């Protein structure tokens, strides 16, 4: 069109470059918005002049695999048949009754410390790692940090610990609201968990747990969990169909060991309690047959040998069992 000035090539290129940069920047801003909206971070709360990480040489040797001992209940010190329910206030007792239960073992703290499957422990100056075979991982920070100022709640909470000699003292906060206490009941946002973890002997680890919730509970709720060292075990990926440790083919681990419902009968007065190497072999055969318990907690008595195999009776905290196996103790099976 005549009379209209024509833009120079350089000015057109400059305008195009500015427009391109504007589009590109807008894309970066949009991408950053998407990323910031979908990702969250938790800032370390490390106070200046606070405690420093311990020396490697001062740490206990807990590294390796451990197996939980006892029944699948909150507290093995409570006799079978008695209530394992938390000491709820009346208001929270009504909430617990109205909500669907999740069973005795849930995915979060403190129920996760029942550890249905083997537990791997790794200790270093920065943290103690508790790794369950069912893909549960818990970190207890021991480098002097405190709980975050703006915590992001999680199923395992945020745990900090300090070493008192060879014992680990742990404080846990910041649990998600939908995490259930053992037995399936709720908790308030005031829930706090403390622990003292130590070895009573080189192969026995104990975890004394205290649950405090001034809104939901009438008093602290405590237990002691026991774990047995398994130096010849390695961690495996959890798959119930494929990885039932030591279970004979075609059998389901744990099917003969249901949750306790009543106290077992006391041992007969004439029971012949077994000791020594054979007792240990049959204790392990019992644990293999029924699953979900460490062999150290099994009593074996009234052993009978035959050419085709061996029979015996066994007792745990909550069950009386009749068991049989091949002469060498393999291919064991137990029933009530």
N, C-alpha and C positions, 0 to 999 in steps of 0.2 A: 504494500500500500504506500502510495507516494506521500511524502511529507512526514512520515513517521520515522523516528530515528531507529537505527538498527543497533542491537546490542552487540558488543564486540565478542569475539570468541572467548577471550580471557574472562570477561565478566560472566558469560554463560557458564563457563567451566567452574568459576568460583561459586556461583549460585548453586550449581549442581552439587559441588563438593559440600557446601554448607547443608543443603537438604539431606544429602546422604549421611553426613555426620549426625544430623538431628534424628534421622530414622534409626541409625545404628545405636545412638545413645538411648533412644526410647526403648529399643530392644533390650539393651543391657539393663535398664531400669526395670522393665517388665520381668526379665529373667531373675534379677536380684530379688524382686518382690515375691516371685514364686518360690525361690530358694529360701528366703528368710521366713516365709510363711510355713514352709514344710519342714525346716530343720530347727532343732533346738539345741542349745548348749548350756552346760552347767559350769559356772565359774568356780575354780578352786578357792577356798577360803583358807589361805595360809598366813597366819598372823606373823608379823615381824617379831623376831626375838622369841618365838615359840619353841616348842620341843623340836629336836632334830631326829632324823631317822636313826634307828639303832644300828649298831655294828653287826656285820654278818656273823662274827664270832659269838655274839651274845644270843643269837636266835636258836630256838629249839629245833630239833630234827623231826618235823611232822610230815615231811614231804612223802608223797606216795598215796596208796589206796587204803581206804578204811571202809568197814561195813558196820552199819547201825545194828546194835543189839537191842533185844526187847520186842514187845508187841507194837503193832501199828496203832498206838494210842498216844495221847498227849503225855501222860505221866505213868511210868511203869511202877511207881511207888504206891499207886492207888490199887487196891485189891480188885480183881476181876468182878464185874457185876455192879460196881459202884460208879456213880456219875463222874464223867470226865468233863462235864460242861464248865465253861468259864463262870466265875462268880459275878454274874451280871446284876446290875441294878434292875429294879422292877420294870422300868421303861425299856431298857435294852433287852431284857428277857422276852418282852412282848415282840420287839423287833426281830429277835432271833427266831421266835416261833413262827413269825409271819413270812420269813424269807426262806427260800429253798436252800437246804443244806448242801454243802459241797463234799461231804464225807470227812473222815478224820484227817486227811492230808490234803492241803490245798497248795497252790503254786507259790504263795508268798510267805513272808516272815510273819510269825515264827514257825508256821506249820512246815515250811520247807526243811527245817532242821530234823524232821523225822526221817528224811532221806530214805525213801523206799529202796532205791538202787544205790550201788556203791558210790562213795564220795572220794574225790581226789583233792588233796590239799597241797598247795604250793606256798612256801613261806619265803619272803624276801624283805629287805629293809623298808620298802615302800608300802607293801600291802601283804595281806594273807588272802589267797584265792581259794574259795571253796567251790569245786566244780562237780556237779552231779551228772550222772550219765543220762538223765532225762533232759539235758540241755539247760539246767539251772546253774547260773553262775552268780556267785556273791563275792563282792570285794569288801574287805575290811582294811581301811587305810590306816597305816601305822607310822606315817611320816610327819606327824605333828599337825596336820590340817584339822580344821573344825568343820562342822556341818555347814553347807552353803547358806549364804545370806538369803538367797532366793532359790530354794530347792525345787527341783522337779520331782514330784512323788513317783515312786516306782513300786513294783511288787515286792522287791527285796529290801527296799528302803535305802537309806544312806548310813553306812556304818563306819565309825572311827574307833580305833583301838589303841591301847597303850600296854606296854609290857611291864608286868610286875614280876621280876625274876623271869621264870619260864612260863608264867601264866599270862594269858591275854585277856584284858578287860575291855569289853566292847560296849559301845552305846549306839543304838540304831533309832533313827527317826524317819519321818517323811514317807510313810506308807500310802499307797493309793487308797482311796475311799472304798473301792470295790474289793479289796483284799479281805478275805475271810479268816477269822481265827480258827484254830483247829476245832472241828465239829461243825463248821459252816456258819458261825455267828458273825455279826458285824462288830465294828469298833468305831470310836469317834476320832476326830482329828487330833486329839490329845494323846493318842497311843504312843508309848515309848517302850523300848525293849533294851534291857541290859543283859550282858552275859559275862561269865567267867569261864574260860576254856583252859584246860590243863591236862597233863598226862599223869595219871595215878601210878602207872608203870610204863615202860617203854612201848608196850603194845596195847594200851588202853587209854583212849582219849575221852574226856568228860566235858560236857557243855551244860553249865548251870544257867538256865534262862529265867529271867524275871520280866513279866509283862505288866506294865502299869498303864492304866487308862482311868483317870479320876472321874470321867464322865460316864463311862460304860461299865466299869468294874467297881465292886465294893471294897476290894483289897487287891494287893499284888497277886499275880497268878504265876506259879513257879513250876519248874520241872528240871530234871537232870537227864540229858541224853548221853548214851554211852556208845562209843565207836571202837571197833577192834581193828588193829592193823592187819593188812593183807599184803605182805611184801612180795608175794608171787603172783599178784594180780596186775593186769593192765587195764586201762579204761577202754571201753568199747562204745560204739554208737548205739543208743537205745533203740531197739526194735524188738518188741515182745515176741514176735513170731520167729525171730532168728537168733536172738542173743540171750536166751535163758541160760545163764552160766551153769555148766555142769549138769544140766537136766538131760536125761536120756531122751533119745529121739522118740517122737510120738506122744510125749507126756507134757502136761502143762504145769509149769513150776507154780507152787503155791496153792494148787487146787484143793489140797487136803488140810489147809490151815486157814479157815475162815476167821473173821474177827470174833474175839471172845464175847460171849453173851452171859456167861455165868461162871462162878468160881469152880475150878476143877476139884474133884474129890482128892483128899490127901492120899499120899502113898500108903499102900498097905504096910502093916507093922512088920511083915515078913519079907518085904521087898529086898532083893539082893542088889544093892547099889554097886555099879561097876566103876572101877577106877583104872588108871594106867593107860597104856597105849591102846588096848582094845576099846576101852570106853571112849577115848578121843576119836578113834576111827568111826565108831558108831554114832557119836555125837555129830560128826561131820556128815555121815550118811543120812541122819535124820534131817539136818538142816538142808541138805541137797534135795531131799524128797519133798519137803513141805514148803521151802522157800521162806523169804521174808523174816528170817531171824538168823543171828550169828550162832555158831555151834557152841560157843562157850556158855550160853545160857540154857543148854539142854542137859537134863539128867537122864542117864541110861540105867536101866535095872532089869532084872529077870531075863538074862541072856540065855538062849537055848540054841545049841549047835546041832546041825544035822548034815548028812552028806550033801544034800541039795542046797543048803543055805543056812542062814542064821536068822533067828527071830529075837526080838527084844521089845521091851516097853520103854517109852520115853515120856518125860514130863517137862513142860515149859511153864512159864508163869501162869498161863491160862488154859492149858490143854493137856490131856492125857492121851497118848498115842500108842497104837500097836503097829510095829514096823517089821519089815522083812527085807532081806537082801541076799545076794549071792554070797558064797562063803567068804569072799574077800571084801564084802561090804559094798560092792558096786551094784548098780541097778536097784537102788533102794526104793521102797514105797511104804507110806504110812497112812493110817486111817484112824479115826476117832474110835 
